[in-house]
């Protein structure tokens, strides 16, 4: 192998090695995208809400201030996007939906 070919090969390898970390960094940034728990589907009374809305930490504690009725036993008001949704804790069934008034 002559010296020109050897130098060209080394330059090519060095260039590829320098680009590789940049490509890997760009690929990891897509991992930060968060998906909506509802999958952007339209929820209706009788549907099953995603499991996350059956958890106590998602319950609206100030439902009375928002003009919502007292939740029945084993149910809670949660906010899903631009709606207040009354969800049965035991099975996730949506019992009532009210729009958020701004």
CORDAQUI-V411050 format. One record per residue. RES is the residue in three letters. PHI is phi in whole degrees, 0 to 359 (999 if undefined). OMEGA is omega in degrees with one decimal (none if undefined). D_FIRST is the distance of its C-alpha to the first C-alpha in Angstrom with 1 decimal. Layout:
<<RES PHI OMEGA D_FIRST> <RES PHI OMEGA D_FIRST>>
//
This chain:
<<UNK 999 -179.5 0.0> <UNK 278 -172.1 3.8> <UNK 292 179.5 6.7> <UNK 293 179.3 8.4> <UNK 293 179.0 6.5> <UNK 296 179.1 6.6> <UNK 295 178.9 10.2> <UNK 297 179.1 11.2> <UNK 295 178.9 10.5> <UNK 295 178.3 12.5> <UNK 296 178.6 15.1> <UNK 296 179.3 15.6> <UNK 296 179.3 16.1> <UNK 296 178.2 18.4> <UNK 295 178.7 20.3> <UNK 295 179.9 21.0> <UNK 295 179.2 22.1> <UNK 286 -179.0 24.4> <UNK 278 -174.9 26.1> <UNK 307 179.0 26.8> <UNK 297 178.9 29.8> <UNK 293 178.9 31.3> <UNK 294 179.7 31.3> <UNK 295 179.0 32.8> <UNK 296 -180.0 35.5> <UNK 293 -178.6 36.5> <UNK 290 -177.5 37.0> <UNK 287 -178.0 39.4> <UNK 292 -179.8 41.8> <UNK 286 -180.0 43.1> <UNK 287 -176.2 44.6> <UNK 271 179.1 47.4> <UNK 289 179.1 49.1> <UNK 256 -179.9 52.5> <UNK 264 178.8 54.3> <UNK 293 178.1 58.0> <UNK 299 -179.4 60.0> <UNK 273 -179.1 62.0> <UNK 64 -179.2 59.0> <UNK 57 176.2 60.7> <UNK 268 178.8 63.2> <UNK 280 -179.5 66.8> <UNK 271 178.9 69.1> <UNK 227 174.9 72.6> <UNK 302 -178.1 75.6> <UNK 98 176.2 75.3> <UNK 290 174.6 71.5> <UNK 259 177.7 69.7> <UNK 284 175.6 68.2> <UNK 303 -176.1 64.8> <UNK 308 -176.5 65.3> <UNK 301 -178.2 64.5> <UNK 276 174.3 67.7> <UNK 268 -178.5 69.8> <UNK 279 -177.7 68.9> <UNK 300 -177.3 71.5> <UNK 291 177.4 69.3> <UNK 272 -176.6 69.0> <UNK 294 173.9 72.8> <UNK 281 -179.8 74.5> <UNK 280 -176.8 77.0> <UNK 257 -177.5 78.7> <UNK 301 -179.3 79.5> <UNK 294 178.3 83.1> <UNK 295 -179.1 82.0> <UNK 271 177.6 79.9> <UNK 78 -179.0 83.0> <UNK 263 177.1 81.9> <UNK 291 177.1 84.3> <UNK 298 179.7 84.3> <UNK 294 176.5 81.8> <UNK 292 175.9 83.4> <UNK 303 178.2 83.0> <UNK 61 175.5 79.5> <UNK 220 -179.9 78.1> <UNK 207 173.1 76.5> <UNK 275 174.6 75.7> <UNK 226 174.2 72.0> <UNK 254 175.8 70.2> <UNK 239 -176.4 67.6> <UNK 55 -175.8 66.1> <UNK 255 -179.0 69.2> <UNK 223 168.8 71.7> <UNK 267 -174.2 73.8> <UNK 231 175.0 73.8> <UNK 271 -173.5 76.3> <UNK 244 173.6 74.4> <UNK 286 -175.6 75.9> <UNK 295 -173.1 74.3> <UNK 290 -176.7 74.8> <UNK 225 176.6 73.0> <UNK 81 -179.2 71.5> <UNK 293 176.9 73.8> <UNK 278 -176.0 74.2> <UNK 259 -178.0 78.0> <UNK 201 178.7 78.2> <UNK 226 177.1 76.1> <UNK 229 177.2 77.1> <UNK 288 174.6 75.3> <UNK 283 177.6 74.4> <UNK 267 -177.8 76.6> <UNK 249 none 75.2>>
//
